[in-house]
Amino acid sequence: DNRALKETGERSPRYPDFKHKMNQEALWIDSWDSPKWVKAILSQMDEAAAKAHSDPNDYSHAESPDHFEDTEKQEIPPQW
C-alpha cells in the first residue's frame, strides 16, 4: 500500500497505489481500468485499520466466523 507514501512525497505521484508482492503487477485505484471491487474492498480495509489503531485493546472490530461467506461458488478476484 503506497498511498500514504505518495501523500507524504516519499513516492512519486505516478507510482502505483499497490504492487503485487510476487509478480510486481501495479494497481492504481483511480485508474479507468481498475476492477470495480477494488474501491469497496479498500474502503472496508481502511475502516478496519482505523478501528484497530484507535484502541489496540478493543477487539470488537474482529470478525466472527459467522460473518464469513461461502465462497466455494463465487469467483475469487486476483490477489493484490
Biopython code that builds the backbone (N, CA, C, O; Angstrom):
import numpy as np
from Bio.PDB.StructureBuilder import StructureBuilder

atoms = [
    (1, "ASP", "N", (0.854, -1.168, 0.000)),
    (1, "ASP", "CA", (0.000, 0.000, 0.000)),
    (1, "ASP", "C", (0.898, 1.229, 0.000)),
    (1, "ASP", "O", (1.521, 1.549, 1.012)),
    (2, "ASN", "N", (0.963, 1.908, -1.122)),
    (2, "ASN", "CA", (1.837, 3.069, -1.268)),
    (2, "ASN", "C", (1.095, 4.392, -1.173)),
    (2, "ASN", "O", (1.686, 5.444, -1.415)),
    (3, "ARG", "N", (-0.196, 4.362, -0.823)),
    (3, "ARG", "CA", (-0.991, 5.592, -0.796)),
    (3, "ARG", "C", (-0.435, 6.612, 0.184)),
    (3, "ARG", "O", (-0.319, 7.789, -0.157)),
    (4, "ALA", "N", (-0.092, 6.190, 1.386)),
    (4, "ALA", "CA", (0.433, 7.130, 2.383)),
    (4, "ALA", "C", (1.785, 7.695, 1.953)),
    (4, "ALA", "O", (2.062, 8.875, 2.172)),
    (5, "LEU", "N", (2.620, 6.868, 1.348)),
    (5, "LEU", "CA", (3.933, 7.330, 0.895)),
    (5, "LEU", "C", (3.805, 8.355, -0.224)),
    (5, "LEU", "O", (4.612, 9.280, -0.314)),
    (6, "LYS", "N", (2.803, 8.197, -1.072)),
    (6, "LYS", "CA", (2.571, 9.161, -2.145)),
    (6, "LYS", "C", (2.087, 10.495, -1.573)),
    (6, "LYS", "O", (2.463, 11.556, -2.071)),
    (7, "GLU", "N", (1.261, 10.445, -0.536)),
    (7, "GLU", "CA", (0.748, 11.675, 0.077)),
    (7, "GLU", "C", (1.848, 12.473, 0.757)),
    (7, "GLU", "O", (1.824, 13.703, 0.735)),
    (8, "THR", "N", (2.811, 11.788, 1.361)),
    (8, "THR", "CA", (3.897, 12.481, 2.058)),
    (8, "THR", "C", (5.025, 12.891, 1.117)),
    (8, "THR", "O", (5.939, 13.610, 1.522)),
    (9, "GLY", "N", (4.969, 12.442, -0.130)),
    (9, "GLY", "CA", (6.008, 12.791, -1.092)),
    (9, "GLY", "C", (7.172, 11.833, -1.120)),
    (9, "GLY", "O", (8.133, 12.060, -1.855)),
    (10, "GLU", "N", (7.119, 10.759, -0.335)),
    (10, "GLU", "CA", (8.197, 9.772, -0.342)),
    (10, "GLU", "C", (8.190, 8.942, -1.620)),
    (10, "GLU", "O", (9.206, 8.350, -1.983)),
    (11, "ARG", "N", (7.052, 8.898, -2.299)),
    (11, "ARG", "CA", (6.926, 8.227, -3.584)),
    (11, "ARG", "C", (6.349, 9.216, -4.585)),
    (11, "ARG", "O", (5.592, 10.114, -4.216)),
    (12, "SER", "N", (6.703, 9.051, -5.822)),
    (12, "SER", "CA", (6.190, 9.898, -6.885)),
    (12, "SER", "C", (4.682, 9.732, -7.019)),
    (12, "SER", "O", (4.165, 8.636, -6.803)),
    (13, "PRO", "N", (3.968, 10.798, -7.370)),
    (13, "PRO", "CA", (2.528, 10.687, -7.576)),
    (13, "PRO", "C", (2.165, 9.701, -8.685)),
    (13, "PRO", "O", (1.043, 9.198, -8.732)),
    (14, "ARG", "N", (3.113, 9.430, -9.571)),
    (14, "ARG", "CA", (2.866, 8.490, -10.664)),
    (14, "ARG", "C", (3.110, 7.034, -10.263)),
    (14, "ARG", "O", (2.814, 6.117, -11.029)),
    (15, "TYR", "N", (3.642, 6.829, -9.077)),
    (15, "TYR", "CA", (3.910, 5.478, -8.582)),
    (15, "TYR", "C", (2.575, 4.774, -8.332)),
    (15, "TYR", "O", (1.621, 5.421, -7.900)),
    (16, "PRO", "N", (2.482, 3.461, -8.593)),
    (16, "PRO", "CA", (1.204, 2.765, -8.365)),
    (16, "PRO", "C", (0.797, 2.773, -6.894)),
    (16, "PRO", "O", (1.642, 2.801, -5.999)),
    (17, "ASP", "N", (-0.514, 2.748, -6.663)),
    (17, "ASP", "CA", (-1.024, 2.715, -5.299)),
    (17, "ASP", "C", (-0.674, 1.397, -4.619)),
    (17, "ASP", "O", (-0.398, 1.361, -3.420)),
    (18, "PHE", "N", (-0.688, 0.324, -5.389)),
    (18, "PHE", "CA", (-0.344, -1.001, -4.876)),
    (18, "PHE", "C", (0.504, -1.741, -5.888)),
    (18, "PHE", "O", (0.369, -1.532, -7.094)),
    (19, "LYS", "N", (1.383, -2.611, -5.394)),
    (19, "LYS", "CA", (2.139, -3.513, -6.258)),
    (19, "LYS", "C", (2.026, -4.914, -5.670)),
    (19, "LYS", "O", (2.169, -5.107, -4.462)),
    (20, "HIS", "N", (1.766, -5.888, -6.538)),
    (20, "HIS", "CA", (1.660, -7.276, -6.106)),
    (20, "HIS", "C", (3.017, -7.730, -5.582)),
    (20, "HIS", "O", (4.046, -7.465, -6.204)),
    (21, "LYS", "N", (3.020, -8.406, -4.452)),
    (21, "LYS", "CA", (4.281, -8.798, -3.815)),
    (21, "LYS", "C", (5.046, -9.844, -4.610)),
    (21, "LYS", "O", (6.277, -9.867, -4.582)),
    (22, "MET", "N", (4.334, -10.707, -5.316)),
    (22, "MET", "CA", (5.015, -11.794, -6.029)),
    (22, "MET", "C", (5.397, -11.394, -7.457)),
    (22, "MET", "O", (6.547, -11.573, -7.858)),
    (23, "ASN", "N", (4.447, -10.854, -8.229)),
    (23, "ASN", "CA", (4.736, -10.594, -9.640)),
    (23, "ASN", "C", (4.928, -9.109, -9.967)),
    (23, "ASN", "O", (5.137, -8.755, -11.127)),
    (24, "GLN", "N", (4.860, -8.248, -8.961)),
    (24, "GLN", "CA", (5.089, -6.803, -9.099)),
    (24, "GLN", "C", (4.078, -6.109, -10.016)),
    (24, "GLN", "O", (4.352, -5.011, -10.501)),
    (25, "GLU", "N", (2.917, -6.722, -10.263)),
    (25, "GLU", "CA", (1.876, -6.097, -11.069)),
    (25, "GLU", "C", (1.355, -4.867, -10.337)),
    (25, "GLU", "O", (1.127, -4.911, -9.128)),
    (26, "ALA", "N", (1.166, -3.776, -11.059)),
    (26, "ALA", "CA", (0.782, -2.498, -10.459)),
    (26, "ALA", "C", (-0.724, -2.290, -10.507)),
    (26, "ALA", "O", (-1.414, -2.797, -11.392)),
    (27, "LEU", "N", (-1.226, -1.517, -9.516)),
    (27, "LEU", "CA", (-2.636, -1.167, -9.462)),
    (27, "LEU", "C", (-2.764, 0.282, -9.021)),
    (27, "LEU", "O", (-2.235, 0.682, -7.984)),
    (28, "TRP", "N", (-3.476, 1.064, -9.830)),
    (28, "TRP", "CA", (-3.833, 2.427, -9.473)),
    (28, "TRP", "C", (-5.310, 2.426, -9.151)),
    (28, "TRP", "O", (-6.115, 1.977, -9.967)),
    (29, "ILE", "N", (-5.686, 2.915, -7.990)),
    (29, "ILE", "CA", (-7.076, 2.868, -7.536)),
    (29, "ILE", "C", (-7.992, 3.681, -8.437)),
    (29, "ILE", "O", (-9.079, 3.216, -8.782)),
    (30, "ASP", "N", (-7.586, 4.866, -8.821)),
    (30, "ASP", "CA", (-8.439, 5.749, -9.604)),
    (30, "ASP", "C", (-8.261, 5.591, -11.106)),
    (30, "ASP", "O", (-8.664, 6.470, -11.868)),
    (31, "SER", "N", (-7.676, 4.507, -11.538)),
    (31, "SER", "CA", (-7.469, 4.267, -12.955)),
    (31, "SER", "C", (-8.776, 3.858, -13.629)),
    (31, "SER", "O", (-9.656, 3.287, -12.984)),
    (32, "TRP", "N", (-8.902, 4.142, -14.902)),
    (32, "TRP", "CA", (-10.113, 3.795, -15.647)),
    (32, "TRP", "C", (-10.300, 2.290, -15.759)),
    (32, "TRP", "O", (-11.426, 1.827, -15.939)),
    (33, "ASP", "N", (-9.227, 1.517, -15.658)),
    (33, "ASP", "CA", (-9.344, 0.065, -15.818)),
    (33, "ASP", "C", (-9.255, -0.709, -14.502)),
    (33, "ASP", "O", (-9.103, -1.930, -14.513)),
    (34, "SER", "N", (-9.347, -0.014, -13.377)),
    (34, "SER", "CA", (-9.343, -0.703, -12.081)),
    (34, "SER", "C", (-10.625, -1.517, -11.937)),
    (34, "SER", "O", (-11.701, -1.044, -12.303)),
    (35, "PRO", "N", (-10.522, -2.738, -11.409)),
    (35, "PRO", "CA", (-11.731, -3.536, -11.181)),
    (35, "PRO", "C", (-12.686, -2.820, -10.225)),
    (35, "PRO", "O", (-12.249, -2.100, -9.327)),
    (36, "LYS", "N", (-13.980, -3.020, -10.421)),
    (36, "LYS", "CA", (-14.992, -2.320, -9.634)),
    (36, "LYS", "C", (-14.923, -2.672, -8.148)),
    (36, "LYS", "O", (-15.285, -1.853, -7.303)),
    (37, "TRP", "N", (-14.466, -3.872, -7.824)),
    (37, "TRP", "CA", (-14.466, -4.311, -6.432)),
    (37, "TRP", "C", (-13.333, -3.676, -5.624)),
    (37, "TRP", "O", (-13.355, -3.739, -4.394)),
    (38, "VAL", "N", (-12.363, -3.077, -6.273)),
    (38, "VAL", "CA", (-11.171, -2.566, -5.581)),
    (38, "VAL", "C", (-11.527, -1.499, -4.545)),
    (38, "VAL", "O", (-11.100, -1.595, -3.394)),
    (39, "LYS", "N", (-12.302, -0.485, -4.935)),
    (39, "LYS", "CA", (-12.613, 0.599, -4.004)),
    (39, "LYS", "C", (-13.433, 0.112, -2.820)),
    (39, "LYS", "O", (-13.231, 0.578, -1.698)),
    (40, "ALA", "N", (-14.352, -0.817, -3.048)),
    (40, "ALA", "CA", (-15.177, -1.330, -1.949)),
    (40, "ALA", "C", (-14.322, -2.086, -0.939)),
    (40, "ALA", "O", (-14.470, -1.894, 0.267)),
    (41, "ILE", "N", (-13.443, -2.928, -1.416)),
    (41, "ILE", "CA", (-12.578, -3.708, -0.525)),
    (41, "ILE", "C", (-11.632, -2.788, 0.245)),
    (41, "ILE", "O", (-11.441, -2.960, 1.449)),
    (42, "LEU", "N", (-11.037, -1.807, -0.449)),
    (42, "LEU", "CA", (-10.114, -0.889, 0.222)),
    (42, "LEU", "C", (-10.827, -0.050, 1.273)),
    (42, "LEU", "O", (-10.259, 0.237, 2.326)),
    (43, "SER", "N", (-12.036, 0.336, 1.003)),
    (43, "SER", "CA", (-12.808, 1.094, 1.985)),
    (43, "SER", "C", (-13.019, 0.268, 3.253)),
    (43, "SER", "O", (-12.859, 0.778, 4.362)),
    (44, "GLN", "N", (-13.371, -0.985, 3.091)),
    (44, "GLN", "CA", (-13.554, -1.873, 4.240)),
    (44, "GLN", "C", (-12.248, -2.058, 4.994)),
    (44, "GLN", "O", (-12.234, -2.041, 6.225)),
    (45, "MET", "N", (-11.148, -2.234, 4.265)),
    (45, "MET", "CA", (-9.850, -2.422, 4.908)),
    (45, "MET", "C", (-9.426, -1.174, 5.674)),
    (45, "MET", "O", (-8.900, -1.269, 6.782)),
    (46, "ASP", "N", (-9.657, 0.003, 5.078)),
    (46, "ASP", "CA", (-9.288, 1.254, 5.741)),
    (46, "ASP", "C", (-10.097, 1.466, 7.012)),
    (46, "ASP", "O", (-9.558, 1.921, 8.021)),
    (47, "GLU", "N", (-11.390, 1.140, 6.973)),
    (47, "GLU", "CA", (-12.240, 1.272, 8.164)),
    (47, "GLU", "C", (-11.766, 0.333, 9.273)),
    (47, "GLU", "O", (-11.694, 0.727, 10.437)),
    (48, "ALA", "N", (-11.446, -0.906, 8.909)),
    (48, "ALA", "CA", (-10.971, -1.870, 9.905)),
    (48, "ALA", "C", (-9.633, -1.426, 10.497)),
    (48, "ALA", "O", (-9.404, -1.569, 11.698)),
    (49, "ALA", "N", (-8.759, -0.893, 9.658)),
    (49, "ALA", "CA", (-7.455, -0.430, 10.149)),
    (49, "ALA", "C", (-7.628, 0.758, 11.081)),
    (49, "ALA", "O", (-6.933, 0.859, 12.092)),
    (50, "ALA", "N", (-8.550, 1.661, 10.751)),
    (50, "ALA", "CA", (-8.789, 2.822, 11.614)),
    (50, "ALA", "C", (-9.312, 2.385, 12.974)),
    (50, "ALA", "O", (-8.899, 2.924, 14.001)),
    (51, "LYS", "N", (-10.207, 1.423, 12.988)),
    (51, "LYS", "CA", (-10.733, 0.915, 14.258)),
    (51, "LYS", "C", (-9.640, 0.222, 15.057)),
    (51, "LYS", "O", (-9.559, 0.385, 16.275)),
    (52, "ALA", "N", (-8.806, -0.544, 14.381)),
    (52, "ALA", "CA", (-7.749, -1.282, 15.068)),
    (52, "ALA", "C", (-6.719, -0.340, 15.674)),
    (52, "ALA", "O", (-6.155, -0.634, 16.728)),
    (53, "HIS", "N", (-6.470, 0.793, 15.016)),
    (53, "HIS", "CA", (-5.469, 1.731, 15.515)),
    (53, "HIS", "C", (-6.030, 2.697, 16.551)),
    (53, "HIS", "O", (-5.265, 3.339, 17.270)),
    (54, "SER", "N", (-7.352, 2.810, 16.641)),
    (54, "SER", "CA", (-7.915, 3.754, 17.602)),
    (54, "SER", "C", (-7.746, 3.266, 19.038)),
    (54, "SER", "O", (-7.437, 4.063, 19.924)),
    (55, "ASP", "N", (-7.942, 1.974, 19.283)),
    (55, "ASP", "CA", (-7.761, 1.403, 20.619)),
    (55, "ASP", "C", (-7.206, -0.010, 20.454)),
    (55, "ASP", "O", (-7.949, -0.918, 20.080)),
    (56, "PRO", "N", (-5.918, -0.214, 20.723)),
    (56, "PRO", "CA", (-5.304, -1.522, 20.495)),
    (56, "PRO", "C", (-5.892, -2.645, 21.359)),
    (56, "PRO", "O", (-5.697, -3.821, 21.049)),
    (57, "ASN", "N", (-6.604, -2.304, 22.428)),
    (57, "ASN", "CA", (-7.193, -3.335, 23.280)),
    (57, "ASN", "C", (-8.652, -3.632, 22.935)),
    (57, "ASN", "O", (-9.285, -4.468, 23.580)),
    (58, "ASP", "N", (-9.185, -2.954, 21.925)),
    (58, "ASP", "CA", (-10.573, -3.155, 21.517)),
    (58, "ASP", "C", (-10.610, -4.157, 20.367)),
    (58, "ASP", "O", (-10.129, -3.866, 19.272)),
    (59, "TYR", "N", (-11.174, -5.324, 20.612)),
    (59, "TYR", "CA", (-11.249, -6.371, 19.596)),
    (59, "TYR", "C", (-12.655, -6.503, 19.028)),
    (59, "TYR", "O", (-12.963, -7.511, 18.392)),
    (60, "SER", "N", (-13.513, -5.517, 19.240)),
    (60, "SER", "CA", (-14.886, -5.602, 18.758)),
    (60, "SER", "C", (-14.968, -5.554, 17.237)),
    (60, "SER", "O", (-15.967, -5.986, 16.662)),
    (61, "HIS", "N", (-13.920, -5.029, 16.567)),
    (61, "HIS", "CA", (-13.936, -4.951, 15.113)),
    (61, "HIS", "C", (-13.591, -6.285, 14.457)),
    (61, "HIS", "O", (-13.794, -6.453, 13.254)),
    (62, "ALA", "N", (-13.072, -7.234, 15.232)),
    (62, "ALA", "CA", (-12.688, -8.532, 14.674)),
    (62, "ALA", "C", (-13.935, -9.295, 14.244)),
    (62, "ALA", "O", (-14.945, -9.323, 14.947)),
    (63, "GLU", "N", (-13.835, -9.909, 13.076)),
    (63, "GLU", "CA", (-14.983, -10.639, 12.554)),
    (63, "GLU", "C", (-15.085, -12.013, 13.201)),
    (63, "GLU", "O", (-14.080, -12.672, 13.467)),
    (64, "SER", "N", (-16.300, -12.417, 13.441)),
    (64, "SER", "CA", (-16.519, -13.765, 13.938)),
    (64, "SER", "C", (-16.697, -14.693, 12.737)),
    (64, "SER", "O", (-17.031, -14.221, 11.650)),
    (65, "PRO", "N", (-16.485, -15.985, 12.903)),
    (65, "PRO", "CA", (-16.641, -16.918, 11.790)),
    (65, "PRO", "C", (-18.033, -16.891, 11.164)),
    (65, "PRO", "O", (-18.191, -17.278, 10.006)),
    (66, "ASP", "N", (-19.043, -16.441, 11.907)),
    (66, "ASP", "CA", (-20.402, -16.375, 11.365)),
    (66, "ASP", "C", (-20.536, -15.332, 10.258)),
    (66, "ASP", "O", (-21.474, -15.392, 9.463)),
    (67, "HIS", "N", (-19.612, -14.385, 10.199)),
    (67, "HIS", "CA", (-19.702, -13.331, 9.203)),
    (67, "HIS", "C", (-19.060, -13.697, 7.876)),
    (67, "HIS", "O", (-19.148, -12.923, 6.923)),
    (68, "PHE", "N", (-18.419, -14.849, 7.787)),
    (68, "PHE", "CA", (-17.763, -15.232, 6.551)),
    (68, "PHE", "C", (-18.750, -15.869, 5.588)),
    (68, "PHE", "O", (-19.669, -16.578, 5.999)),
    (69, "GLU", "N", (-18.550, -15.610, 4.304)),
    (69, "GLU", "CA", (-19.411, -16.162, 3.276)),
    (69, "GLU", "C", (-18.814, -17.450, 2.725)),
    (69, "GLU", "O", (-17.606, -17.676, 2.800)),
    (70, "ASP", "N", (-19.684, -18.288, 2.171)),
    (70, "ASP", "CA", (-19.225, -19.485, 1.479)),
    (70, "ASP", "C", (-18.817, -19.064, 0.074)),
    (70, "ASP", "O", (-19.675, -18.784, -0.763)),
    (71, "THR", "N", (-17.526, -19.018, -0.189)),
    (71, "THR", "CA", (-17.023, -18.540, -1.474)),
    (71, "THR", "C", (-16.754, -19.670, -2.452)),
    (71, "THR", "O", (-16.174, -19.443, -3.513)),
    (72, "GLU", "N", (-17.160, -20.867, -2.116)),
    (72, "GLU", "CA", (-16.889, -22.004, -2.981)),
    (72, "GLU", "C", (-17.489, -21.814, -4.371)),
    (72, "GLU", "O", (-16.899, -22.245, -5.361)),
    (73, "LYS", "N", (-18.654, -21.173, -4.455)),
    (73, "LYS", "CA", (-19.327, -20.990, -5.736)),
    (73, "LYS", "C", (-19.093, -19.605, -6.323)),
    (73, "LYS", "O", (-19.584, -19.314, -7.413)),
    (74, "GLN", "N", (-18.359, -18.749, -5.630)),
    (74, "GLN", "CA", (-18.111, -17.398, -6.112)),
    (74, "GLN", "C", (-16.776, -17.320, -6.832)),
    (74, "GLN", "O", (-15.843, -18.064, -6.529)),
    (75, "GLU", "N", (-16.702, -16.410, -7.785)),
    (75, "GLU", "CA", (-15.439, -16.170, -8.459)),
    (75, "GLU", "C", (-14.559, -15.334, -7.547)),
    (75, "GLU", "O", (-15.009, -14.315, -7.024)),
    (76, "ILE", "N", (-13.329, -15.740, -7.348)),
    (76, "ILE", "CA", (-12.413, -15.043, -6.453)),
    (76, "ILE", "C", (-11.586, -14.057, -7.272)),
    (76, "ILE", "O", (-10.960, -14.448, -8.256)),
    (77, "PRO", "N", (-11.575, -12.774, -6.876)),
    (77, "PRO", "CA", (-10.786, -11.792, -7.613)),
    (77, "PRO", "C", (-9.291, -12.046, -7.392)),
    (77, "PRO", "O", (-8.908, -12.661, -6.397)),
    (78, "PRO", "N", (-8.443, -11.569, -8.324)),
    (78, "PRO", "CA", (-6.999, -11.770, -8.150)),
    (78, "PRO", "C", (-6.501, -11.058, -6.908)),
    (78, "PRO", "O", (-7.051, -10.028, -6.517)),
    (79, "GLN", "N", (-5.477, -11.592, -6.293)),
    (79, "GLN", "CA", (-4.915, -11.009, -5.060)),
    (79, "GLN", "C", (-3.904, -9.934, -5.426)),
    (79, "GLN", "O", (-3.055, -10.133, -6.294)),
    (80, "TRP", "N", (-4.005, -8.801, -4.759)),
    (80, "TRP", "CA", (-3.070, -7.695, -4.991)),
    (80, "TRP", "C", (-2.167, -7.545, -3.832)),
    (80, "TRP", "O", (-1.304, -6.667, -3.831)),
]
sb = StructureBuilder()
sb.init_structure("model")
sb.init_model(0)
sb.init_chain("A")
sb.init_seg("    ")
for serial, (resi, resn, name, xyz) in enumerate(atoms, 1):
    if name == "N":
        sb.init_residue(resn, " ", resi, " ")
    sb.init_atom(name, np.array(xyz, "f"), 0.0, 1.0, " ", f" {name:<3s}", serial, name[0])
structure = sb.get_structure()
